[in-house]
Amino acid sequence: AFNLGIGYEHYIGVHWSIGGEIIYHNFISEKGSIEQSGQTTSGTLPYPVDGSVTSVNFAFLYHF
């Protein structure tokens, strides 16, 4: 699994800034098996199942 992103922050005053970012999250599950009560079950581990999500974040920040 990996994350890939890009962001920008712009100061609008001595202590204030605005910014944003876009992050791509790729989830790749690992193949594996579970042994429970003497029985082995094959499946895809861990969760979430294979897939991806893109998140967009905006911020209005105060820097101390």
HELIX and SHEET records of a PDB file:
SHEET    1   A 3 PHE A   2  TYR A  11  0                                        
SHEET    2   A 3 TRP A  16  PHE A  27 -1                                        
SHEET    3   A 3 GLY A  51  TYR A  62 -1                                        
SHEET    1   B 2 GLU A  30  GLN A  36  0                                        
SHEET    2   B 2 GLN A  39  LEU A  45 -1                                        
END                                                                             
